[in-house]
């Protein structure tokens, strides 16, 4: 809600479901953010970086795209897709650097850069999805940070995964389809970087 407050269309959480399994089965949850246009908000992007920001919705469109063959193939699985969507714009109602934003699970976030809106969208969608669906696995797709491009270039996508079996399945599927993945660390030492006073 904070990210989309300045947008021309209200923010939304798109929820898609496929369930050919037993109703009690824990789902696989797909999550992808869809920032339909990202100016960077008050932490505005330079002009040369803004013209392609309609593509900040690619994680969400990939998740919507994945649900199409899931519906066609009719797997005996429970799959939930969550696509948080917003327009990150400048407006008198827009959120600002220094704001403290409450998430849906009660956690508060200090906004230091309004161009880091994807983390807010994904964090809220993940909190909602975990509480509501209690998934057995989560696959989160996002155009989230240029840091992965600096680390890996455009030859592959970065993958952060705390489940070795799932990571191997994803990496193998990527090799077979030309959507290569490279495992990046999620060490405990990084948690300290998330703290705020």
N, C-alpha and C positions, 0 to 999 in steps of 0.2 A: 504493500500500500504506500509506503514511503517513497519507493523508487518511482512509482507511477503517478504520484500526486500532481506533478506538473505536466503530465501528458495530455494529448488531445482526446484520447480514448481511455476509459478506466482500466486499471490493471485487472488481471483475471488469473485464476488457476484452472487450467483445462485438465480434466480427469477423464481418461479413456480406460475401459476395462475389457479384458477378454478372459473368460473363465469357462473352460471345458473340463476342468479338473473337478474335484470334489469341492463343495462350497467352503469347507473348513481348511482347505489347503492354503498355506502361506504363499503369497504371490512373489513373483519376480517383479521388481519395480524398476521401471525405466523413467529417468528424470532428465529433462533437457530444458534449459532456459531459452526464452524467446523474447529478447529485447527487440521490439519491432523497429525502433530507431534509437540510437544511443549517441546523444550529443556530448556525453560526459557529465551532463548536469552542470552545476556551478563549478565543478572541476573540468571545465570545458576542454574538449579535444582541439588540437590545431586543425585548421581547415583541411589540410592535406590528409588528415586521418579520418575525417568525418564522412566523406562521400560514400564510403563502403559500409557505413554502420547499419545499414538495413540488413546486413548479413550477421548481425549479432543475435539473430534468431535461429541460426543454423543448428544449434543443439536441440532446440525444440522441434524444428522441422524434421530433423533426423529421427527423433522419437516418434513423431506422427507418422513419418514414412515407414518406420519399423512396424507400426501397428497394422499397416495395410497387408503385408505378407503374413503376419501372424493371423489375421482374420481369414485370409485365403487358405493358409495351410492347416488351420484349425488344430493346433497342437493341444494335447491333453494337459495343459498348464493353466495356471492362473497368472495373468500378466496385468499389471496396472501401469499406466503411463501418466505421468504428471508433467505438465508444461506450464510453469509460471511465466506469465507474459506481462510486459509493461513497456511504456515508452519513457526513456530517461531524458527529460527535457528541462529547460529553464523556464520558470514561471513563478508568480508570487506565492504559489502553494507548494513549490518544489522543496524537497529536503535539501539541507545545507551541510557543509563540513562543520563538525562540532556537534551536530544533532546526536541524541541518544535515541536509538530506534528499538522498540520492543518487538521481539519476534513472536510467532504464534505459540511457542512453547514457554514463553516467559523470560527467555534469555534476552539481555539487552546488548546492543552493539553500538559502539562509538563510531560514528562516521567520520573518517579522516579524509576521505576522497570519494566524492559522489560518482566518480568514474569506475569505482569498484562495485557497481550495482549488481553484477551477476552473482557475487557471493551472497548478497542479501536475498535475492530471488531464490537461489538454490538452497540456501540454508533454511529458509522458511518452508519451501516445498518438501525438503528432506525431513524436517521436523514434523510437518503435518503427515507426510506419508508414513513415517515410522510409527507414529502414534495411531494413525487410523487403520493401516493395513498390516502392520507388523511383518514386513517382508522377510523372506529367507535370503534374498540377495538384492542388491541395488546396483544398477548400472546407470551412471550419471554422465551425460554427454554435454559438453559445454565448450563454447569459444570463450575461455575465461581469462587467460593471461598470456601476454607476450613473452613471459619468462620461459615458457615451454618451447616457443619458437626459437628463442635465443639459445636454449640448451640443445635442441634437437634439429633445428631447421625445419624445412617443410617436408622432409622425407617420411616422417611418421608422426603419430600423436603420442603424447605422454599418457601413461596409465599409472594411477595410484591405486593400489589394491592391497587389502590386508588379508586376503584369502588366496593362498597359493594355488589351490585347485582351480578357482574361478579365473585367476590371472592367466594361468596356462591355457585354459579354454579360450579366453579372449585373444591372447597373443597368437595361438594357433589358428583361430578363425580369421584373424587379421592377415596372417601370412597367406592363407588360402584365397582371400578375397582382394588382396592388394591394399588393405587398410591397416598398414603395419602399426604396431604399438611398441613402446619402449617403457619398461618399468622404471619408475622414479621413486625415490625413498619417501617414507612417511615416519621419520624417526621421532622419538619422543622429545628430543631437544627442540624441535620446531614448535612444540606447543607453547613454549614461553613467548614466542613471537606473536601469539594471538591475544595475550593479556593486555589489559588497558586499565588505567587508573580512573 
